[in-house]
Amino acid sequence: MGLTGEYQGPRKGADRAVLLAHGAGADRNAPALVAVAAALADAGIPSLRFDYPYRATGKRPPDRPAVLDAATRGAAAELASRTGLPSERLVLGGRSMGGRYCSLVVGAESDAVPALGLLLLGYPLQAMGKPEKRRDDHFKRLHCPVLFVSGTRDSLAPRQTLTRSARKVKGPVALHWLETADHGFRPLERSGRTIESVLTDVAETCVTWVGALRDEL
């Protein structure tokens, strides 16, 4: 698909790899994705960060859903090809919109992409100003382990609402909460935390969870 991406980690020998997709207003160099990819590489786990077509061509509005879906599938196939791993050995995920589309292809009603797990960073459960429209219909078709990493001030995924929606997932679910952080993972100043410390928390949590998936096999 003419993928624009960045691969990190070993080329051979890994028993799993992670796809990291960006959010609507960012690209593959979003700080959270960079931090997670670096931590994964240190742990010997390969990852692939990629740009959706609209970002690769310098556009701002996200592509149509069909294009985002196809690009997500293509990126997963590219990671499988680079690592020599089957799709069942890949963890798919990313920030906000990117994580959502990874969950959509894994939870598709037809031609679902098998995955070792889903890594959802700041899952956008509801559109801005539309709390009644929850993006969780496909959760009931998710049978792999899922990790949600979300801020306690995330207006797109209130803690109580996300916790309730996560119960629809059929596979094992873990929720990691970033205290006082918003959708962009920015904490309140009074918390004493910095964005750097929050991103370190995110990266460490992701690496620990991905590594522990060995116990699910």
N, C-alpha and C positions, 0 to 999 in steps of 0.2 A: 504493500500500500504506500510505498515511498516513505517509510517510517522515519521520523526525526526523533532520535532518542539517545539515551546515554546508558551504557551497560557498565555495571561495577561488580567486582568480585571475581572469583575463580571461574575459569572457562570449563574446567573439568573437575569431576570428583564430588560435586555437591549433590545432595539427595533431595533438594528443594530449591526453589527460587521464587522471587517476589516481583510482581508487576506493580508499578506505582503510577497511577494516573492523576493528573492535576485537576484543580477546581476550575470553575467557569471563568474567573477573573485572573487566573495565573497561568503558568506554564510549567514545564518539567523542572525548572529551577526554583520552584516554590520552597521556602526555607524548611518547612516540615518534611517535604519529600527528600531534600538533600540530606537533612539530618538523619532520617531513617535509613536512606541508602548507604550512608557512610558507616553507620553502626552495623548494618547488615554485612557490609564488606569486611569490617573488622572481625565479625563472627564467622567469616568464611561462607556467607550466604549470598549468592548472586542476586542482583536486582536489575530491573530495566525501568528507567523513567522515560516517558515519551510525551510528545506534543500531539494533541488532537489537530486535525487538518487546519482548522481555522487559526490556531496559534502558529502553526508552521508557516502559514502564508501571511502572518502579520495582521490578521483580522481580529476584531474585538468580540462581536456577538458569537456565541457558540454555534456549532454546526447543528443541522437538523438531527432529531433523534436517531433516524436510520443511519446517518453518517457516524454519529458518536458510537452507536452500537457496533457498526462494522469496524470502526477504528479500534475499539476495545478488543474485539475478537482477533483482529489482525495483530495487535501488539502482543496478545497472549500467545498467538502462534509463533511470533518472532522470538519471544523469550524461550519458548519450548525448543525452537530450532537452534538457538545460540547455546543452550545448555545441554541439549540432547535429552531433556526430560519430557515425559508425557505430561499432558495437561493436568492429570490427577496429582502431579507432584508440584504444582504451582499454587502459590498464594496470590490471589488477585485483590487489588484494592487501591486506595489512594485517598486524596483529599476531596471532600464535598462531592461535587458533580462526578468527578472521576471515580470515586468509590461507589457512588450510586450506580453508575453504568456497569461497573464490574459486578455488582450484586444483581443487576438486571440480566446480564448475559448468563450468569450462573443460575439464576432463578427463572430463566425463560420457559414459557410453556412448551415451546418446541425448539429443538436444536440447542439445548442448554449446554454450556461449556462446563465440563467437570473441573473441580478445583480442590486442592488440599485444604483451603481455607479462604476466608474473606477478611481483609484488613480495612476497616472503614473509619477514616479519620475525619471527624466533623461531618457525620452523615447528615445531609439536608432533608430531614424528615418532612418538613413542610416548607412551602414557598413563602417568601416574605409577605406578611400580612394576610396569609390564607391558612390559618391553623386547622381549618376543617378539611383541607385536602392533604391527607397524609400519604407519603410515598412508601407505603409498606404492604401493598397488596401482594407483591411477589415474595414477601418474607416467608410465607407458608410453604414455598417451594425451595427454600434453602435448607439443605440437609448437611452441609459441611460446617465445621466450626467457624464462628464469626466473632471478631473482636471489634467492639465499638470504642473509639477513643473520642471523648467529647467534653467540651467545656461546660461548667455548671451555669454559665451565663449565655449559652448559645441560644439565640432567639429562634433559630431554625430547628432546634431539637430540644425543647424543654426536658429537663431530667425525668420528671414523672411520666411525660408522654413517650419519650424514647424508651424508657424502661418497660412501659406497657406494650409498646409495639414490638420490642425485641422478643417478647414471649411468643410471638407468632413463628419465630424461627424454629425449625425442626431439629437443627443440629445444636451442638454445645455453644453457648453464648457467654462471652465475657464482656463486661462493661468497665472501662477505666475512665474515671472522672478527673478532669483537670480543674481544680478549685479556682473559682473566680474568673476562669478564662472564657472568652467569647467565641464566636464562630471561627474567628481567625486565630484562635489560641492565645490571644492577648489577655494577660491577667490584670486585675486591678492593682494599682500602685500600692494601695494599703495592704495588700496580701504579702508584701515583702518578696514576691517572686518576680523574676524578669522573664521576658519572652525567651531568652536563651535557656534559662533553667526549665521552662515549660517544654521547650523542644527537646531538651536532653531527656526529660521524663518521658515524652512521647516516643523517642527513639529507643530508649532502654526497654520500655513496655512492649514495643513492637518486636524487638529482637528476642526478648524472653518468651513471648507468646509464640512466635514463629518457631523457635527452637523446641518449645514444649509440645508442638504438634506431633513430635515423634511418639508421644504417649497415646495419640489418637489413632495411630496406624494399626 
